[in-house]
Amino acid sequence: MSQHVQQAPFPGVFYRRSSPEADNFVEPGADVAAGDTIGLLEVMKQFFEVKADVAGRLLSFGVEDGDVVDAGQDIAVIDAGEAGA
């Protein structure tokens, strides 16, 4: 089991979905590929995709939808050894 902690690249507001009516980009337990969008960061009314750094199974989020995050803050844990298991 090789866990990777995904961190916020810069401060902002973290969102797990593209709009209040949309489904979350990904749910805990789902497989993700490197480069898959797992959330958005809003900074000064601009939105930036947060993409998975590694492929694997997303185990958990360390922040909730709408939380303010700091640069380097842990936002998700991905098990790089579990993709497709």
N, C-alpha and C positions, 0 to 999 in steps of 0.2 A: 504494500500500500504506500503510494507516493503522493502525499498531499501537497497541493500547491495553494498558497494563499494569494488570492487576487486582491490587489490594493488599488485604491482610488489614485489615478494619475495626477489629480489636482483637486482643490477644494470645490465644493458645489453642493447641489441638492441631488440626491440619488433617486432615480425612478426605475421601477422594475417593469414598466410598461410604457408604451408610446403615447397613450392618452388615458384619461380616467375610464373610458368605455372599453378599452382594449384589454386583451388577455396579457398576462405577464410574458415577457420574452422567453423565460425558461423557469421551470419549477425545480426545487430540490429533488434529487433522484433521477433527473433527466441527463442523458448523455449530451455533451457539447463537443464541438470541434474547435480547434484553435481558430480564432477569428470570428466565432459566433457572437452575436450581440447578446449580452446578458443583462444590460441595463443602459440607462442614460444618465449623464451628469448635466445639470443645468447650471450655467454660469452667465450671469447678466443677460437673461432671457435668450441665451443661445444653448442649444442642446448638442451634446457630443456623445456618440456611442461608446459604451464600455464593452470591449470585446474580450472574450476568454483568451488568456495567454497560452493555455495548453488544452489539449484534448483530454477528455475524461468524463467522469460523472460528477455533476455539481452536487456536493453534499449539503451545503447550507449557505445561507446569507447571514452576514454579520450585522447588517443594517436593514431597516424597514423601508418600504416605499415612502418617499417623501422626507427621509432623514437628511440632515445636513452632515456632510462628511468633510474631513480634512485630507489634504494630500498625504498619501501613504497609509491611510486608514484601511484596515482589513474590511473588505466588502463581501467576499465570498470564498468558499473553500471548494476546490476541485480535486477529486481523487484521480490523478493521472494514470493510475494502474487499473481503473475500473471501467473504462469505456467499452461498451458492448458486452460486458460481462453478464 
